[in-house]
Amino acid sequence: MGSTCAPSYANIYLGWWESNFVFGDELTEYTQHIQMWLCYIGNIVLIWSGTQEKFHEFVSKLNINFKVTADIDRNTGNFLDTCIFRGANNNIQTTLYMKKTATNNLLHAKSQHPQNTIKGIPTAKRLYSRFKQRGFSHNSLKKVYRKALEADRNTLLIPRKLISDKKGNEHLKTIRIIGDFSAEHEEIKQILNKHGHILEQDDNLKKGDRPTVTFRRSRNLKDRLTRSHYSSSPKSTWLSNKTKGCYKCGTCKACPWINKTIKVEGRADVKGKTKRELRRRVLEHVGDVLHKRNTSVANHINRFHNGNTSVMKFIGVEHIKSTIRIDDINRKLLQCEAQWIYWLKSKAPNGLNEGFTFTPFL
């Protein structure tokens, strides 16, 4: 089921476990000593008013369906990433809790990330030593620490969405140029900022603020090497077919015969995509020629070959199968079509394709 369903099923099971087992009639003699009970999936924090021996008996009673471990302390308690402890004046205070098995996996200062991302991370004093180990300079940490001290704690507790709504919809008017992050991101930003005045010469484009350049995460080694579902190896296309010779198909009306040698005068290539059977798409092109429809293929055959459909040759170069990971098969087909038009140079005037768009890749 994966990590998406795991928390939901865990909450359902633990909810039943609490109501029917922990706080059931059989354990009433123990649960009457519970002054506070807070649970988040598999983590529980509670305040116990009974004896320590009674608490150990209670924990042993819970060790039936799964193992329950407990840490007892009169002054300190750890819950998730929070350490709750008794202060100097017997008041409750909190701080960051880190497990003994925790590793320093913070982003390294020399990592290939935008500088704004690297500078915007260290905002806690307790993390100073850990960031120093990851290559951050003292001046950068000191500057960000001062910024954190000046921040209003009450404002930090308010969700950002509520704060942005109060400021109005000005952020919605911002136009963003979004691309995959790369080592050349600074050069790309400089080029766009340097030549932005060219777009401002247009009456429509000069209105409003200049677009903001932002980057999304690019594909890393993990994305390229790991797969979350089984994928079969793609079949080789006709360009890599090592079978010598050319053989008749004979399974449809689209190829009734085949010639050993083909010589075409006024040859022109065209690349296209379809979600239907290849033979039906082929017969549509043949029908366009016979009925003299206004299409690029039909106009070429009728003009240069007097409507002779025998000179038309069709080859399926790539077959895209729909999977659970491809939400829009048409978008995937448009990407492949654009790639083949570029690779085989079938764009006009060399071919019959009027052109291709980069929209499917965005």
HELIX and SHEET records of a PDB file:
HELIX    1   1 GLY A    2  TRP A   17  1                                  16    
HELIX    2   2 GLU A   18  VAL A   22  3                                   5    
HELIX    3   3 ASP A   25  LEU A   27  5                                   3    
HELIX    4   4 THR A   28  THR A   31  1                                   4    
HELIX    5   5 GLN A   52  LEU A   62  1                                  11    
HELIX    6   6 GLN A  115  LYS A  119  1                                   5    
HELIX    7   7 LYS A  125  LEU A  127  5                                   3    
HELIX    8   8 TYR A  128  GLN A  133  1                                   6    
HELIX    9   9 HIS A  138  GLU A  150  1                                  13    
HELIX   10  10 ARG A  153  LEU A  156  1                                   4    
HELIX   11  11 ARG A  160  LYS A  166  1                                   7    
HELIX   12  12 GLU A  170  LYS A  173  5                                   4    
HELIX   13  13 HIS A  185  LYS A  194  1                                  10    
HELIX   14  14 GLY A  196  LEU A  199  1                                   4    
HELIX   15  15 LEU A  221  LEU A  225  1                                   5    
HELIX   16  16 TRP A  238  SER A  240  5                                   3    
HELIX   17  17 LEU A  278  LEU A  290  1                                  13    
HELIX   18  18 SER A  296  PHE A  304  1                                   9    
HELIX   19  19 THR A  309  VAL A  311  5                                   3    
HELIX   20  20 ILE A  329  TRP A  343  1                                  15    
HELIX   21  21 THR A  359  PHE A  361  5                                   3    
SHEET    1   A 2 ILE A  34  TYR A  40  0                                        
SHEET    2   A 2 ASN A  43  TRP A  48 -1                                        
SHEET    1   B 3 THR A  76  PHE A  79  0                                        
SHEET    2   B 3 THR A  82  ARG A  86 -1                                        
SHEET    3   B 3 ILE A  92  LEU A  96 -1                                        
SHEET    1   C 2 ARG A 176  ASP A 180  0                                        
SHEET    2   C 2 THR A 212  ARG A 216  1                                        
END                                                                             
